[in-house]
Amino acid sequence: MTYRLTQAMLANCSPVVAPGGDVARAYCPFHHSDHQRSLKVNLASGRFICFACGVWGSMPGKQRDRGSVQEHAARRSRLNPVAPPEPQPVSPRVAELYESYRKALGGSPAEDYLVARGIPLHVARRFQLGYCAPGRWAHRRRDLGLGRVTFPETNPAGDLLNIYGRAIGDVARELRHHHLPGSKGLINGGLLGKWTRYFSQEPLFVCEGGFDLLSLAAADYVRAVALIGVTGMRWNWFENVQEIIVAFDNDENEIGQTKARELAREAERRGKKVTVLPPEAYSGYKDANEAWVHGALDLSEFEQGKEK
C-alpha cells in the first residue's frame, strides 16, 4: 500500500533540509515518531520513505522523475534483499580459545554476574556460556582489561561463527558489548537445525539479546534464539519455523518495539504466524531479563512454548 504525504503534513513534522536542498528528513506522521527523523523526502520528485516503519509513497503534484525511479528500485531492493553469503565457522584456534572460556565459567566472576541477573549456572552451561578473563579476549586490541561473559554465536548446524562478549560490571556502554570481526550468528542458532524434527508445531521466541534468552530459558521457555541487537535476521535459517514470538525490549524510546513490529511484518510477508510480546509481559520493566530478576516476567498466555 502506498501513502500520500501533503505539504502541510510535512511542515508539521519539523523537516530539516539537507545541504543542496533536494532532500529533507522529518519525523514520521504515519507512525507518529517524535524521537528521530526517520522520514526521508526527495523534494524534487516527492517520493518519500520512512526507515523506521517502512511506509513509502509520494507527495501530490510531484512528477515522477528518473531519481524517483531509482529510489523505487532501491526500496524494492531493501524489501527483497539478496540473501547474504553464508558465514564461515571460526578458525580452529578461535574455537579452541572459546572452549577454554566455556571451561572457565564455574566459580568465575561471570558466574557471580549471571546469578545477579537471575541466571542459574546450569542454564548458562546449557547454552555453552563462558568466561573470558582480562587479557584473554580473542581480539587483543579490544581486550581493554575487562572480564567478559561470553556467548557462542552459531548457525543452524551449530557451527561456531563468532563470539559475543559482554563486559562484567558497570562499564561505559561503548565498552560493554563486543563481537569478534566477521559475520554474526545467533545465540542458540543450532536449535534451528533441529526444528523440523522436534518442534515443527511449536512457537519460537526471537529475543533481542542473550540475557533475555537466558531469562526465558530459566522460566522453562527454552525454544528461543537471540539476535544480539535488533538486526541480523537470516530468514533462510528460519524457513522451517511457522510461528514466531518476538521478544524485544520495551524501550523508553520505542526502538525495540518499532523493530519488533518491523520484524513481525517481514515474518508475516513470509507466511509465518507472528506475535509481538506485549509490554505487559514485562510488567513495566524494560526487557525480559529485568522482569525476570524482579519476578515479574509474565508469559502465562504462551504456555504452548514452555518446555514439557
Secondary structure, 3 states (H helix, E strand, C coil): CCEECCHHHHHCCCCEECCCCCEEEECCCCCCCCCCCCEEEECCCCEEEECCCCCEEECCCCCCCHHHHHHHHHHHHHHCCCCCCCCCCCCHHHHHHHHHHHHCCCCCHHHHHHHHCCCCHHHHHHCCCEEECCCCCCCHHHCCCCCEEEEEEECCCCCEEEEEEEECCCCCHHHHEEECCCCCCEECHHHHHHHHHHCCCCCEEEECCHHHHHHHHHCCCCCEEECCCCCCCCHHHHCCCCEEEEECCCCCCCHHHHHHHHHHHHHHHCCCEEEECCHHHHCCCCCHHHHHHCCCCCCHHHHHHCCC
